[in-house]
């Protein structure tokens, strides 16, 4: 039996402490062509779900939190309870699809059953159909979710962009290790031991500073804003679409990462939304939770959460899009250099050595306190590199669906798939009636940055268009 890690269990505690929260994450795959019959869909997914253990397991909890929840096989598993058939109202465009997605995601998953559901959606315009997959965040983070969903497809789509992230490239072993060349000279062993001790001391200091920065950020309240506050049970959803080639072009022109470009576009749109709401976007108005994967290549097939976090202040006080991009890049570099995500990972690792009853009590206490530091979520999930197929139909695009909780009234999840890059936005229904403006602002910000990058190339006399082939996710 597998037990939930403290981080996995935290998502259950956060949901339990707020009746307005559903901590399910989701994704919609939109296919071209005529849909199969629902019976064919059920038959296909029944076979594919059997290869994913979490699809047939339930959570077993312990009285008084004497142990962490654990996954056990569901003796009464019935896949018909998890596969559902929906049809969009006419005309079946984005508005109808997004409303359906929001309605599906605002409902909590039943803890008495395996924590996932799948919806077969007909009625899309332009000869399309869709599949919405929804699972609880305690099962998996973004990368693990895309790996799970890939098992539902006909093939793996030619690998995943997740192999480009830093954690995947790093060695699984982070210890000092043995010398490459073993020597019988005692002096060489003493020299190696001294260097290893010094390196370990520097690493510990780096982690401690990062953990301290994260803690200080969490306890530094942001100014009052319409972006944060109590949320209701109802949701809105929208999406912004961009070409991956355009983001790479900007990243190459300004020598930043692809993730910097995406965050700069989000920053610009949030600034416009705040201004339209009559609010002043101050320098500390948009402290943003940016999850950072710590999943190595050897853990890609594990279904769990392996993330840390950074909490940068996105520069909504800056009006110029290029300066915004430069500031985003600088602040992300500083956050990485400070060891924020290493510090967060160390805190989560330390939590594994604390009795579960104590950690569960601590999480419940913290989630009952008013969270005023972080006002937005922006998570980047690398998706499949190549075109996927589902039941023989080509997957045209993938729309990510993030949850919202802890006073965050909006959340943005980004997914790169083939040549597309999509920003999926979840918002509280009452607090963000202008969610479409936020999506449109992101698309406009990307277009502005593309224009600025081309103007920069012309000014420098750079021949042709280049691509940032190694731009980090």
C-alpha positions as CSV (number, residue, x, y, z in Angstrom):
1,X,0.0,0.0,0.0
2,X,1.2,3.5,-0.9
3,X,0.8,6.3,1.6
4,X,0.2,10.0,0.6
5,X,3.1,12.3,1.2
6,X,2.6,15.3,3.4
7,X,2.3,17.5,0.3
8,X,-0.3,15.1,-1.3
9,X,-2.3,15.1,1.9
10,X,-2.2,18.9,2.1
11,X,-4.5,19.2,-0.9
12,X,-7.1,17.1,1.0
13,X,-6.8,19.3,4.1
14,X,-7.1,22.5,2.2
15,X,-10.3,21.2,0.5
16,X,-11.7,20.0,3.9
17,X,-11.2,23.4,5.5
18,X,-13.2,25.4,2.9
19,X,-16.6,24.2,1.7
20,X,-16.3,26.5,-1.4
21,X,-13.1,24.7,-2.7
22,X,-12.8,21.8,-5.0
23,X,-9.1,20.8,-5.4
24,X,-9.5,18.8,-8.6
25,X,-7.3,19.6,-11.6
26,X,-8.3,18.9,-15.1
27,X,-7.6,18.9,-18.8
28,X,-9.7,19.0,-21.9
29,X,-8.5,17.3,-25.1
30,X,-10.3,18.6,-28.2
31,X,-10.4,16.1,-31.2
32,X,-11.2,16.7,-34.8
33,X,-13.7,14.7,-36.8
34,X,-16.9,12.9,-35.9
35,X,-17.0,11.4,-32.4
36,X,-17.2,7.7,-31.7
37,X,-20.3,6.3,-30.0
38,X,-20.4,6.6,-26.2
39,X,-20.4,2.8,-26.0
40,X,-17.1,2.7,-28.0
41,X,-15.7,5.4,-25.8
42,X,-16.6,3.4,-22.6
43,X,-15.0,0.3,-24.1
44,X,-11.8,2.0,-25.0
45,X,-11.4,3.9,-21.7
46,X,-12.2,0.8,-19.6
47,X,-9.2,-1.0,-21.2
48,X,-6.9,2.0,-20.8
49,X,-7.9,2.9,-17.2
50,X,-6.9,-0.6,-16.2
51,X,-3.3,0.3,-16.8
52,X,-3.4,3.2,-14.3
53,X,-3.6,1.9,-10.7
54,X,-4.9,5.2,-9.2
55,X,-8.0,4.9,-11.4
56,X,-9.1,1.8,-9.4
57,X,-8.0,2.8,-5.9
58,X,-9.6,4.7,-3.1
59,X,-8.2,6.5,-0.1
60,X,-8.3,4.9,3.3
61,X,-7.9,7.3,6.2
62,X,-7.0,6.5,9.8
63,X,-8.9,7.7,12.9
64,X,-7.3,10.6,14.7
65,X,-4.8,11.0,11.9
66,X,-2.7,8.2,13.4
67,X,-1.3,7.5,10.0
68,X,-1.3,9.2,6.6
69,X,-4.1,8.3,4.1
70,X,-3.2,5.3,1.9
71,X,-4.2,4.0,-1.5
72,X,-6.1,0.7,-1.5
73,X,-7.8,-1.2,-4.3
74,X,-11.5,-0.4,-4.6
75,X,-13.3,-3.7,-4.2
76,X,-16.5,-2.2,-5.7
77,X,-14.9,-0.4,-8.6
78,X,-17.4,0.4,-11.3
79,X,-16.1,2.4,-14.2
80,X,-19.6,3.4,-15.3
81,X,-19.6,5.8,-12.3
82,X,-16.6,7.6,-13.7
83,X,-17.5,8.0,-17.4
84,X,-20.1,10.5,-18.3
85,X,-21.8,11.7,-21.5
86,X,-22.4,15.5,-22.1
87,X,-23.7,17.5,-25.1
88,X,-23.0,21.2,-25.5
89,X,-25.9,23.5,-26.4
90,X,-25.9,25.2,-29.8
91,X,-23.7,26.6,-31.3
92,X,-21.0,24.6,-29.4
93,X,-18.3,27.2,-29.4
94,X,-15.8,28.3,-26.7
95,X,-18.4,30.0,-24.6
96,X,-20.6,26.9,-24.3
97,X,-17.5,24.6,-23.8
98,X,-15.9,26.9,-21.1
99,X,-19.2,27.2,-19.2
100,X,-19.6,23.4,-19.2
101,X,-16.0,22.9,-18.0
102,X,-16.4,25.4,-15.2
103,X,-19.6,23.7,-14.0
104,X,-18.0,20.2,-14.1
105,X,-14.9,21.4,-12.2
106,X,-16.7,23.2,-9.4
107,X,-18.2,20.0,-8.1
108,X,-16.2,18.0,-5.6
109,X,-15.1,14.4,-6.3
110,X,-16.6,11.7,-4.2
111,X,-14.1,10.5,-1.6
112,X,-15.9,7.2,-1.4
113,X,-14.8,6.3,-4.9
114,X,-11.6,6.6,-6.9
115,X,-10.8,10.3,-7.2
116,X,-11.3,10.9,-10.9
117,X,-14.0,11.4,-13.6
118,X,-14.0,11.6,-17.3
119,X,-16.6,13.4,-19.5
120,X,-17.3,12.6,-23.2
121,X,-18.5,15.9,-24.7
122,X,-20.4,16.1,-28.0
123,X,-21.8,19.1,-29.8
124,X,-18.7,21.2,-30.5
125,X,-18.8,23.3,-33.6
126,X,-16.6,22.7,-36.6
127,X,-16.9,18.9,-36.5
128,X,-15.1,18.5,-33.1
129,X,-15.6,16.6,-29.9
130,X,-13.8,16.6,-26.5
131,X,-12.8,14.7,-23.5
132,X,-12.6,16.3,-20.0
133,X,-10.5,14.4,-17.5
134,X,-10.8,15.5,-13.9
135,X,-8.8,14.2,-10.9
136,X,-8.0,15.2,-7.4
137,X,-4.8,17.2,-6.9
138,X,-3.8,14.8,-4.1
139,X,-3.1,12.2,-6.8
140,X,-0.7,14.1,-9.0
141,X,0.9,17.4,-9.9
142,X,0.8,18.9,-13.4
143,X,3.6,16.8,-14.9
144,X,2.3,13.5,-13.4
145,X,-1.2,14.4,-14.6
146,X,0.0,14.8,-18.2
147,X,1.9,11.5,-18.0
148,X,-1.3,9.8,-16.8
149,X,-3.4,11.4,-19.5
150,X,-0.9,10.3,-22.1
151,X,-1.8,6.7,-21.2
152,X,-5.4,7.4,-22.4
153,X,-4.1,8.4,-25.8
154,X,-3.2,6.1,-28.7
155,X,0.5,6.9,-28.3
156,X,2.8,9.2,-26.3
157,X,2.8,12.0,-28.9
158,X,6.6,11.8,-29.4
159,X,7.7,12.5,-25.8
160,X,7.1,15.4,-23.5
161,X,8.5,18.9,-23.1
162,X,8.9,18.0,-19.4
163,X,12.3,16.5,-20.2
164,X,13.5,20.1,-20.8
165,X,13.0,21.3,-17.2
166,X,16.0,21.7,-15.0
167,X,15.0,19.0,-12.4
168,X,14.7,16.4,-15.2
169,X,18.2,17.2,-16.4
170,X,19.8,17.0,-13.0
171,X,21.4,13.9,-11.7
172,X,19.2,11.8,-9.4
173,X,22.0,11.8,-6.8
174,X,22.6,15.2,-5.2
175,X,25.1,14.0,-2.7
176,X,28.9,14.6,-2.8
177,X,29.6,11.2,-4.2
178,X,32.9,9.4,-4.4
179,X,35.9,10.7,-6.3
180,X,35.8,9.8,-10.0
181,X,39.3,8.3,-9.8
182,X,39.9,6.1,-6.7
183,X,43.3,6.7,-5.3
184,X,45.3,4.9,-2.6
185,X,46.9,8.2,-1.5
186,X,45.4,9.3,1.9
187,X,46.1,12.9,1.0
188,X,43.8,12.8,-2.0
189,X,41.0,11.3,0.2
190,X,41.5,14.1,2.8
191,X,41.3,16.7,0.0
192,X,38.1,15.1,-1.4
193,X,36.5,15.0,2.0
194,X,37.3,18.7,2.7
195,X,35.9,19.7,-0.6
196,X,32.8,17.6,-0.1
197,X,32.2,19.1,3.4
198,X,32.6,22.6,2.0
199,X,30.2,21.9,-0.8
200,X,27.7,20.5,1.6
201,X,27.9,23.5,3.9
202,X,27.4,25.9,1.0
203,X,24.4,23.8,-0.2
204,X,22.8,23.8,3.3
205,X,23.3,27.6,3.5
206,X,21.7,28.0,0.1
207,X,18.7,25.9,1.1
208,X,18.3,27.8,4.5
209,X,18.3,31.2,2.8
210,X,15.7,30.0,0.2
211,X,13.4,28.6,2.9
212,X,13.7,31.8,4.9
213,X,12.8,33.9,1.8
214,X,9.8,31.7,1.2
215,X,8.6,32.0,4.8
216,X,9.1,35.7,4.8
217,X,7.1,36.1,1.6
218,X,4.2,34.0,3.0
219,X,4.0,36.3,6.0
220,X,4.3,39.6,4.0
221,X,0.7,40.6,3.3
222,X,-0.1,42.1,-0.1
223,X,-2.2,45.3,-0.3
224,X,-6.0,44.8,-0.5
225,X,-7.0,43.8,-4.0
226,X,-10.0,42.4,-5.9
227,X,-7.7,39.5,-6.9
228,X,-7.8,38.0,-3.5
229,X,-10.5,37.3,-0.9
230,X,-13.2,34.8,-0.1
231,X,-14.4,32.7,-3.0
232,X,-17.8,31.1,-3.7
233,X,-18.5,27.5,-5.0
234,X,-19.1,28.7,-8.6
235,X,-16.4,29.0,-11.2
236,X,-15.7,30.6,-14.6
237,X,-13.2,29.4,-17.1
238,X,-11.5,30.9,-20.2
239,X,-8.4,30.3,-22.2
240,X,-5.8,32.3,-24.1
241,X,-4.0,30.7,-27.0
242,X,-0.6,31.4,-28.5
243,X,1.9,29.8,-30.9
244,X,4.8,28.1,-29.2
245,X,7.0,29.5,-32.0
246,X,6.1,33.1,-31.1
247,X,7.0,32.6,-27.5
248,X,10.3,31.1,-28.5
249,X,11.0,34.0,-30.9
250,X,10.5,36.5,-28.0
251,X,12.7,34.3,-25.7
252,X,15.4,34.2,-28.3
253,X,15.3,38.0,-29.1
254,X,15.5,39.1,-25.4
255,X,17.6,36.2,-24.2
256,X,15.1,35.0,-21.6
257,X,13.3,31.8,-21.0
258,X,10.0,30.7,-22.5
259,X,8.5,30.7,-19.0
260,X,9.6,34.3,-18.5
261,X,7.7,35.3,-21.7
262,X,4.5,33.6,-20.5
263,X,4.7,35.2,-17.1
264,X,5.3,38.6,-18.6
265,X,2.2,38.2,-20.7
266,X,0.2,37.2,-17.6
267,X,1.7,40.3,-15.8
268,X,0.6,42.7,-18.5
269,X,-2.9,41.3,-18.6
270,X,-3.3,41.5,-14.8
271,X,-2.2,45.1,-14.9
272,X,-4.8,46.0,-17.5
273,X,-7.5,44.2,-15.5
274,X,-6.6,46.0,-12.3
275,X,-6.6,49.3,-14.1
276,X,-10.0,48.6,-15.6
277,X,-11.3,47.8,-12.2
278,X,-10.1,51.2,-10.9
279,X,-7.3,49.8,-8.8
280,X,-3.7,51.0,-8.7
281,X,-1.2,48.2,-9.6
282,X,1.5,48.7,-7.0
283,X,4.9,47.1,-6.9
284,X,3.8,44.4,-4.4
285,X,0.3,43.9,-5.8
286,X,0.9,40.6,-7.6
287,X,2.9,38.1,-5.5
288,X,2.4,35.0,-7.5
289,X,2.7,31.3,-6.6
290,X,4.9,29.7,-9.3
291,X,5.2,26.0,-8.7
292,X,8.5,24.5,-9.6
293,X,8.9,20.8,-10.5
294,X,11.6,18.8,-8.6
295,X,10.7,15.6,-10.5
296,X,13.7,13.8,-11.9
297,X,13.7,11.6,-15.0
298,X,13.6,8.5,-12.8
299,X,10.3,9.6,-11.3
300,X,8.4,10.5,-14.4
301,X,6.1,7.5,-14.2
302,X,5.2,8.1,-10.5
303,X,1.7,9.5,-9.7
304,X,2.3,12.0,-6.9
305,X,3.2,15.6,-6.3
306,X,6.8,16.5,-6.6
307,X,6.9,20.3,-6.7
308,X,8.4,23.2,-4.7
309,X,7.5,26.8,-5.3
310,X,8.8,30.4,-5.8
311,X,6.8,33.5,-4.8
312,X,8.0,36.3,-7.1
313,X,6.4,39.7,-7.3
314,X,5.3,40.1,-10.9
315,X,5.9,43.8,-12.0
316,X,2.3,45.0,-12.6
317,X,3.4,48.5,-11.6
318,X,5.5,48.7,-14.9
319,X,3.6,49.8,-18.0
320,X,6.1,48.9,-20.7
321,X,5.8,45.3,-21.9
322,X,9.5,44.9,-22.7
323,X,10.5,46.3,-19.3
324,X,8.0,44.0,-17.7
325,X,9.7,41.0,-19.4
326,X,13.1,42.2,-18.3
327,X,11.9,42.6,-14.7
328,X,10.1,39.2,-14.7
329,X,13.4,37.6,-16.0
330,X,15.5,39.3,-13.4
331,X,13.2,38.4,-10.5
332,X,12.9,34.8,-11.5
333,X,16.7,34.6,-11.8
334,X,17.0,36.1,-8.3
335,X,14.4,33.8,-6.9
336,X,16.2,30.7,-8.4
337,X,19.6,32.0,-7.2
338,X,18.3,32.6,-3.7
339,X,17.4,28.9,-3.3
340,X,13.6,29.4,-2.9
341,X,12.6,26.2,-4.6
342,X,15.4,24.2,-3.0
343,X,14.3,25.6,0.4
344,X,10.7,24.7,-0.3
345,X,11.7,21.2,-1.3
346,X,13.7,20.9,1.9
347,X,10.8,21.9,4.0
348,X,8.5,19.4,2.3
349,X,11.2,16.7,2.7
350,X,11.5,17.5,6.4
351,X,7.8,17.2,6.8
352,X,8.0,13.5,5.9
353,X,9.9,12.9,9.2
354,X,7.2,14.6,11.3
355,X,4.4,12.4,12.7
356,X,1.4,12.7,10.3
357,X,-1.0,13.7,13.1
358,X,1.2,16.8,13.9
359,X,1.6,17.8,10.2
360,X,-2.1,17.4,9.6
361,X,-3.0,19.6,12.6
362,X,-0.4,22.2,11.5
363,X,-1.9,22.3,8.0
364,X,-5.4,22.7,9.3
365,X,-4.4,25.5,11.5
366,X,-2.5,27.4,8.7
367,X,-5.4,27.0,6.2
368,X,-7.8,28.5,8.7
369,X,-5.7,31.6,9.0
370,X,-6.4,34.4,6.4
371,X,-3.9,34.1,3.6
372,X,-3.1,37.6,2.4
373,X,0.4,37.3,0.8
374,X,-0.2,35.4,-2.5
375,X,-2.8,36.7,-4.9
376,X,-2.4,34.7,-8.0
377,X,-1.3,31.3,-9.3
378,X,0.7,30.7,-12.5
379,X,1.8,27.1,-13.2
380,X,3.5,25.9,-16.4
381,X,3.0,22.3,-17.3
382,X,5.1,20.9,-20.2
383,X,2.9,18.8,-22.4
384,X,3.4,16.3,-25.3
385,X,5.9,17.4,-28.0
386,X,4.1,15.9,-30.9
387,X,0.5,15.5,-32.1
388,X,-1.5,12.9,-30.1
389,X,-4.4,10.8,-31.2
390,X,-7.3,9.5,-29.2
391,X,-9.3,6.6,-30.6
392,X,-7.8,7.4,-34.1
393,X,-8.8,11.1,-34.0
394,X,-6.2,13.8,-33.9
395,X,-6.0,15.9,-30.7
396,X,-6.2,19.5,-31.9
397,X,-5.5,21.2,-28.5
398,X,-5.2,20.6,-24.8
399,X,-6.8,23.1,-22.4
400,X,-5.5,23.0,-18.8
401,X,-7.8,23.6,-15.8
402,X,-6.2,24.8,-12.6
403,X,-8.0,24.9,-9.2
404,X,-8.4,28.0,-7.0
405,X,-8.2,28.1,-3.2
406,X,-6.8,29.9,-0.2
407,X,-8.3,33.3,-1.1
408,X,-6.8,33.2,-4.7
409,X,-9.7,34.2,-6.9
410,X,-7.9,33.4,-10.2
411,X,-5.4,30.8,-11.3
412,X,-3.6,30.3,-14.6
413,X,-2.2,27.0,-15.9
414,X,-0.1,26.9,-19.0
415,X,0.4,23.9,-21.2
416,X,2.7,23.5,-24.2
417,X,1.4,20.9,-26.7
418,X,3.0,20.3,-30.1
419,X,3.2,23.8,-31.6
420,X,0.6,25.4,-29.3
421,X,0.8,27.1,-26.0
422,X,-2.5,27.6,-24.0
423,X,-3.2,29.6,-20.9
424,X,-6.1,28.1,-19.0
425,X,-7.8,30.4,-16.5
426,X,-10.0,29.4,-13.6
427,X,-11.7,32.2,-11.7
428,X,-14.4,32.7,-9.0
429,X,-17.7,33.3,-10.6
430,X,-18.7,36.3,-8.5
431,X,-15.2,37.9,-8.2
432,X,-14.1,37.7,-11.9
433,X,-16.9,38.5,-14.3
434,X,-14.1,40.0,-16.6
435,X,-12.3,36.7,-17.1
436,X,-12.5,37.0,-20.8
437,X,-10.7,40.3,-20.6
438,X,-7.9,38.6,-18.7
439,X,-7.6,35.9,-21.4
440,X,-7.7,38.5,-24.2
441,X,-5.1,40.6,-22.4
442,X,-2.7,37.7,-22.4
443,X,-3.1,37.1,-26.1
444,X,-2.6,40.8,-26.8
445,X,0.5,40.9,-24.5
446,X,2.1,38.0,-26.4
447,X,1.4,39.8,-29.7
448,X,3.0,43.0,-28.4
449,X,6.1,41.1,-27.3
450,X,6.4,39.4,-30.7
451,X,6.2,42.8,-32.4
452,X,8.8,44.2,-30.0
453,X,11.1,41.2,-30.6
454,X,10.9,41.7,-34.4
455,X,11.5,45.4,-34.1
456,X,14.6,44.6,-31.9
457,X,15.9,42.3,-34.6
458,X,15.4,44.8,-37.3
459,X,17.2,47.4,-35.3
460,X,20.1,45.1,-34.7
461,X,20.1,44.0,-38.3
462,X,19.6,40.4,-37.4
463,X,18.9,38.2,-40.5
464,X,15.7,36.2,-40.5
465,X,13.8,34.7,-37.6
466,X,15.6,32.5,-35.1
467,X,14.2,30.1,-32.6
468,X,15.2,29.6,-29.0
469,X,15.5,25.8,-29.4
470,X,16.8,25.5,-25.8
471,X,14.4,27.9,-24.1
472,X,13.6,26.5,-20.7
473,X,10.0,25.7,-19.7
